[in-house]
């Protein structure tokens, strides 16, 4: 072997050793991450780094429907990936799922299984790609892709080996985050369900007593009805949050007038506000919002209901929406302000955590402590933010942002 050949071989070996050292470091990081979305971001960053690719993406198979969805991409906002599915038949990723084997496509223009619609939708041009199955316990749960090898190079055997190692650890880490979320959430859910169930059991026992007067029986029946409604509300919110945290919720994004949505929500909560003599007003600029209308309505109703519930009798609520100056991209900022007692700093820090509740106002219905957590997940799924400003004795204002453009 010539001196030049020896130097090239040594250089290649050194590069491989460096990559393997790096993947061991990355896999340790993956195994210590229990946040699902943060884990997916780590995986696609690692895939691009280890294969010297310009981009990378991760698709997961939805067990209930058998559909393959994009869940994360290195250079694409998560909101742009929402609802992008890839056919199992007629796509490279689908082929990888069906066969459970890697695929390397050095020129996608010559590949009949290349699903060009995704490039068209994301305004991206794929030149070549490496797709590796994400497998755990013999089952393929998704696909990890590296796209466009840098310097117009070709993906080689070393890339396949390093990506296969990464995909193996990534699949286990993904399953671990899913199991952690399910077990952690189940424990919290069971704990929360015990209170209304215990109330129903006690009420049932009392109703069986022949000594209970008829008027008292009516009160107990009302209590049972309230606790039953509470259980229904809690289970619905548990399901909502579980889907949001697991990434199974798909946003049905459309363009709609924000003002009409806010007016619609105002009509819904008007009877509650009227019962407490609370006045409502709004100043909303004519914006067209690009979001899931049903989910945004859920956020608005939660904030308005809280503003009524924690307000003072005879108080006020004001809703405002305006073009945000906090972002480079066009965003609308929505503010829901109330004239309630305000929230102390300690409670503000805990407010968006699961099952956290501020002490309820006298006579107010008890909440589940999930509404604001769900609202936060919905807003963040749109690429927005949610936060609050509050001053004791003055009131609270909740803000959230959504992608938008002014109507014309």
Buried (B, 14 or more C-beta within 10 A) or exposed (E): EEEEEEEEEEEEEEEEEEBBEBBEEBBEEBEEBBEBBEBBBBBBBBBBBBBBBBBBBBBBBBEEEEBBBBBBBBEBEBBBBBEBBBEBEEBBBBBBBEEEEBBBBBEBEEBEBBBEEBBEEBEBEBBBBBBBBBBBEEEBBBBBBBBBBEEEBEBEEBBBBBBBBBBBBBBBBBBBBBEEBEEEBEEBBEEBBEBBEEBBEEBEEBBEEEEEEEEEEEEBEEBBEBBEEBBEBBEEBBEBBBBBBBBBBBBEBEEBBBBEBBEEBBEEBBEEBEEBEBEBEBEBBEBBBBBBBEBBBBBBBBBBBBBBBBBBEEBBBBBBBEBBEEBEEBBBBBBBBBBBBBBEEEBBEEBBEBBBBBEEBEEEEEBBBBBBBBBBBBBBBBBBBBBBBBEEEBBBBBBBBBBBBEEE
